């Protein structure tokens, strides 16, 4: 997959999907599917637009992302899209009006655009009707994808964030179209898990990433082998640690992951984190969690 900066266009013909694509949920995947179909018909490359940062922070809104830019790029590669068109959302970008944004956009060799029915852009929050007018003037085809619903409810990033925050991971995964995952570099931990016989990989995770709280069944792929995991997200109150941790016990894995990047999917919420009377009581709970995760 090629990666192209918004401000440095290339001349390859592209069909571009517009949006932020925070989560690449089922609705986003419908856009991706149509981008690829139109690109094939137009003998062009398929492309998707996204931001490298959390644009909400620039707008003064405190709201975390389902996937970081790096995670989104990984998901895009899995869709076999040809081009990722990326841009940093800063104050200068936020101040672009509809015409200026469109003029900069079509410096890329765009033969068609694809977007969702509720797509908005520019400082004017222009809608698809405005985009259609701009496309007509520039002789560029526009394909608008209608609302994608599951159980008669619109699939949206907001809805999925609510599901993740409430630990309804199984429902969130259905709407995402693939299992929600967390990735980060493995960093040094406290070593408490190892003492209990349950060593953990401790992930350093981007502060902009949304994280549910509690203990989950997860999976991780290492050396082309899939391992079931127990994932603790949040505090470790038994050891008087109240910072937000992501600790992954990989069942049946023996190896050094320190400073490597690890990705773990979440499959099911097991329980809330709680304080145990002593380490042995916690060990008994981890044994039960491990057995449950293995059988799941």
N, C-alpha and C positions, 0 to 999 in steps of 0.2 A: 504494500500500500504506500503510495506517495503521500507526502505531507507538505502542503503548500501554505505559505503565509498569505493572509488576506491582502496585505499591502504589496506583495511581490508576485503578481500574476504570471502564469505561464500560458502558452498558446495552445495547449492541447484542448480539443473540444470536450466540454463536460456538461453533464446533466446534474444539477445541484439540488440537493435537499436542504431546505432552510429550517432552522430551529436551533435550540440549544442542545437537545438530545442528552439531557442530564443522565437519564437512566436507560435509554434504548429499550423502553417497555414495548408492549405489543402494538400500541398505536404508532410509536416511532418506527418499529420494524415494518409496519405497513407502508410507511413512507419510504424506507430503505428498499423494500421490494419493488415499489413503483419506480423509484429512481433507477434501479437496475434494469427494469423492463424498458423504460423510455430510452435509457442510454443504449441499450442493445438495438432498439429500433432506429436510433439516430446515428449509429456507428460512432458513439462518443464514450468517454470514460464516465463512470458513476462517481459521484462526489457527495460528501456531507459536510455541512458547516457546523462548527462548534467553537466554544470559547475555551481558552486555556486556564481560566481562573473562575472564581465564584463571582459572577456578575452582580449577584444580590448584595454582596458586601459594598461594591462601588455605589449602589443605589441606597445604601444605608439601611438595608434590611438584614436582620440577623436570621439566616436560614441556611442550614447545611445542605450539602449535596449528597445524592445517592451514590454517585460515582465521581471520583476525581478525574482530571483530564487524562492522566496516564491510564486509569482503569477504562475510561471511555474509549481511548485509542485501542486498547487490547480487545474490547468488545467489537469495535468497528472492523478490526482485522479479521475477526471470526465471521463477519458477514460477507467477506470477500468484496467489500467496497473498494474501488480503485484509488480514490483520493480523499484525504482528510484535509479540508480547508479550515485552517484555524486562525483565531484572532484573540488578542487580549482585550477584554472589555475594560476600558479605562474611561476617564472623564472625556477624553477627546472622542472616542467612539460613541459614548453615550450622548454626546451633543450633536451627532450627525442627524440632519433631517432626512426625510424619506428619499427625496431626489438625490441628495449627495451620497447617501448610502448605496442607492441603486447604481449611480454612476460609477462608483468605486467597484461595486460588485461585478458589473458587466465589462470591466477591463479584463476580467478572465473571459475566456472564449466560451461563454455559456450559450448553449442552444436550447435549453429548457430548464425550468425551475419546478420543483415539487415542494409543497408545504401542506401543513394541516389547515383545516377550515378556520381555526382560531389563531392563526399565526399573526403576530404583530411585530413591527420593527420601527426603528428610528426614535428620536426624541418626541416625535408627534404620536407615537403608538399607532402608526398607520396600519390598516387592516388589509385583508386579501383583496378587497375591492380596489384599494389604492394600488396595490402591487399589480393587479390585473391591468390597470390603466397604464402603468409604467411599462409593463411587458408588451402591451399592444403597440405602444409608440416605438419600442426598440425591436419589434418583430421577434420577440422571444415567447415561446410557448410556456404557459403556466398550467400546471395540473394541481388541483386542490383536492386533498384527501378528506373525506367526510369523517365525522366522529367515530372512533372505535370504542365499542362498549362491550363489557362482560356483565352478564346478568342485568342488562338494561341500565348499567351505570358506566359513565365515561371512564375509560382508563386514563389516568393522569398521574403526573409526578407527585402532585399534592396528596392524592389518595394513597399512593404507594409509600410515601414518607410517613403518613399516619399509621399505616399497617406495620411498617418497620419499627416505628417508635413504640407501638403498643405490643411489640414482640409477636405479631401475627405473621411470622416469616413464611409459612406455607402459602398463605393467600397472596402475600407480596410476590413470592416467586412465580405464582401463576400469572400475575399481571405483568411481571417483568419478562416472562418468556424464557428465562434462565435463572438459575439460583443466584440470589444476592451474595456478593462476595466482598471480602475485606482483604486488602493487600498492604504490605509494609515491610520495611527492613526488620530483620530479627536482631534485637538488641539485648544487652545483658539485663537479666532480671535479678530477683532476690535469692533465687535458688531454693525457695521453700518447697516448690513442687517436686524437685529432684529428691529432696530429703524424705518426702512422703512416698517416693516411688512413682510419682507422676510428673516427670520433667515437662516443662512447657517452653514453647517458643514464644517469646514476648515481642509483639509487633509494635513498631513505631508507626502510627497512623496519622495521616493528614488531619489537621484540626478542623478542616472544612467538611470532613466526612461524617455523615449521619451514622450513629451507632446505637443499636438497641441495648438495653441493659439486662443482664442476667446470664444464665448458663444455657448453651445451645449445643445441639448435635451439628457437627460440620463435616466437611470433607476437604482433603487437600491432595493434590497430585504431586508426587515426588519421584523423580527418575522413572516416569511413565507408569507409576503404580498409584492407584487411588487408595488413600488411607482414611478411615473414619476418625473423627476428632471430637474432643470435648472442648468447647470454646467458652471461656469466661470473659465477659465484657463488663467492666465497671470496677468497683472497689473490691478490696480483699479485707473485709472488716475483721476477720479472725486474726489477722496480723497487723491491725491498726493502719492499714493503707487505704486511703480514701480518694486517691487520684483515679482517673479513668484509664484502666488497663485493658489490654487485649491479650489474653494468655491462651495459647493453643496447645493442648496435649494431644499429640498425634499417636493414636493407639497402634502399637506394634512397630513403630519406627525407632531405629537407633542410628543416630548420626549427628553431625555438627552442622547446624544451620546458621550459626552466628554470622551476622552481617550480610546474609543472603536475603533476597526478596522472597517472601512467602505469600501465597494467596490461599485463603480458606473460604469455602462457601458455607452458608448457614442453611440448614435443612429444617430444623425444628427447635422450638423453645422447650427447654426441659423444666427450668425452675428459676425462681429469683435467688439472688445472692443473699446469704444470711450469715450471722455470726455463729460459729461453733464453739463449744465449751473448751475444746482442746484439739491439737493437730490430729490425734487418733480418730476423733469423731468426724473431722473433715475427710480423713483418709477413707473411712468407711463409706462416706457419701460419694467420694470420687470413684470408688470401686463400683458402687451401684450405678452411678452415671455412666461409667465405662461399659458396664454390662448392657445397660439399656441402649446406649449408642451403637454397640456392636450388633445387637439384634434388630435394630430399627431398619 
